[in-house]
Amino acid sequence: MDSVLECFDLTKKYLSKTALDGISLSVPKGAVVGLLGPNGSGKTTLLKLAAGLLRPTKGYITVCGFDPGVESKEASAYQPDRVYLNDWMTVGDLVKMMADFYPDFRTDRAHEMLKDLNIGLESRLKSLSKGNKEKVQLILTMSRDVKLYMLDEPIGGVDPAARDYILETIIANRDKDATVIISTHLISDIEPFLNYVLFLHDGRLIRQGEVDKIRTETGMSIDALFREDFKLRQS
Amino acid sequence: MEKTKSVRNPFPWILKVFKYEMKNTARILLPIYVTTVFVALISRMFFLDGFEGLDSAFDSISGIFMILYSVILVTSGVVSAAVFIRRFKTGLLGDEAYLNLMLPVTVGEHLWGRILSVVAWIPVCLVCGFLSMIIAGIAKKYDYEFENWLLLASIFITVVLFAYLVNAVGHLAKKHRKIAMVVTVVVILSATFRILADVFDSVVKIVKYHDARAMSLILLAFSAIYGVATYFILKHRLNLE
């Protein structure tokens, strides 16, 4: 299997809006993929569909060869764009819970990353700042050994120092066979790590391909290309 | 929403959900039940000969304790139900659903784990309530009949599963969820009483004969219907938008 995420004619309609409009794509194995687009372009919807939290209106999506369901959840890890942590647990309790449910969860890795980011196991989730909660969520996601990580705005709320650690240590040092899809607006921060990009606009896929190839063809960085593409479309 | 390709043993997963539900609910429910028994003990210290009615209770300061105990007794039942309903709402329909629904657990396993935790707490709740009534000296002869406690347990389960269904249906509405929930309550209650009336002549007849076992069975049958309906909504219609 060379592709970890595939969708065909994927459409998702809300009441008055079409969030995704017949997208077909294939995400290559082992890449760090930038899922890029302005607000409301359908990035979160695409990841939620892959995570099985939304049902498509039309078309299909497969994750690591599975329809969204128990098997795909075992094979992939998803971090939503919001804080989902319950208030009553400590960080250590939550780590234990994740290890209880996910056989591929690496407790030692989680402890190491928590220590690096100065988050104590005994800290109550309720007392953590929003930024630290986001860090905990990212650590829980990246502590699993899976083929696909789907991260929705993983670095938006964290400080620049932690952002560097997340990108350089957590994402760059992942298993090289694993694919990471990152949805973010902070393109310049993640560009050095990207191998592949997907540009979404108004629910449509307007550009996809390997980063090096796109840079060579356009003579622009991904950040500059993004600004150019969306400046033209919004004007 | 989910397609499970292979058949697996659901019990380990149900037990895991059950374990974390019990942990979560215990931190709220246990203090409430302990408080109920404790207040009953204090009340009994003032009513060594047993409770003789509200008139005598109001005449003395000790009556305040009995009123306090009565309020706490009723509140413990109401709060218990509210805790279970809130756990369902936040855990499967709210922000925490982003954690729970990403676990490799099917919707059915999530639901069973939660229902089992409700079933496990009911005897604890009832035993503490009964014990506190004995301690406070207000337990009457009919309080010792098993059927009445069975009926109470059935009412409790039905209320909780009814609330599960109302919340699940309400969540389907993209806008005006509270109005949708109120409409759902009216529709489900109407349908429930209509079915009861058709099948058993009338609800009044059942209540009149006060057949606690029959009423419990009927309530449990409706609980099952509410539970199955909730399961299908969550499995096929849930969208965390």
Contacts between the chains, C-beta under 8 A, distances in Angstrom:
chain1	res1	chain2	res2	distance
A	14	B	174	7.0
A	14	B	241	6.6
A	15	B	174	4.9
A	15	B	175	7.3
A	48	B	240	6.8
A	51	B	102	6.2
A	52	B	1	5.8
A	52	B	2	6.3
A	52	B	101	7.3
A	53	B	1	7.7
A	53	B	97	7.8
A	53	B	98	7.1
A	53	B	101	6.0
A	53	B	102	7.7
A	53	B	239	7.6
A	53	B	240	4.4
A	54	B	1	7.9
A	54	B	239	5.1
A	54	B	240	6.7
A	54	B	241	6.9
A	55	B	1	5.3
A	55	B	236	7.9
A	55	B	237	7.6
A	55	B	238	7.8
A	55	B	239	6.0
A	66	B	5	7.0
A	67	B	3	4.3
A	67	B	5	7.7
A	68	B	1	7.0
A	68	B	2	7.0
A	68	B	3	7.5
A	69	B	1	7.9
A	69	B	2	4.1
A	69	B	3	4.7
A	69	B	4	5.4
A	69	B	5	7.3
A	69	B	106	7.9
A	70	B	2	6.7
A	70	B	4	5.2
A	70	B	8	7.8
A	70	B	104	5.0
A	70	B	105	7.2
A	70	B	106	5.9
A	71	B	4	7.4
A	71	B	5	6.1
A	71	B	6	7.4
A	73	B	102	5.9
A	73	B	103	7.0
A	73	B	104	4.6
A	74	B	104	4.7
A	77	B	102	7.9
A	78	B	102	5.5
A	80	B	98	4.4
A	82	B	95	6.1
A	82	B	98	6.6
A	83	B	95	6.9
A	84	B	95	5.1
A	84	B	96	5.8
A	84	B	97	7.6
A	84	B	98	3.7
A	84	B	99	4.5
A	85	B	96	7.9
A	85	B	99	7.1
A	86	B	24	7.6
A	86	B	90	7.9
A	86	B	96	5.4
A	86	B	99	7.3
A	88	B	24	6.1
A	88	B	27	6.4
A	97	B	20	6.4
A	100	B	16	6.0
A	101	B	16	6.2
A	101	B	103	4.7
A	101	B	104	6.6
A	101	B	105	7.1
A	102	B	103	7.7
A	102	B	104	7.0
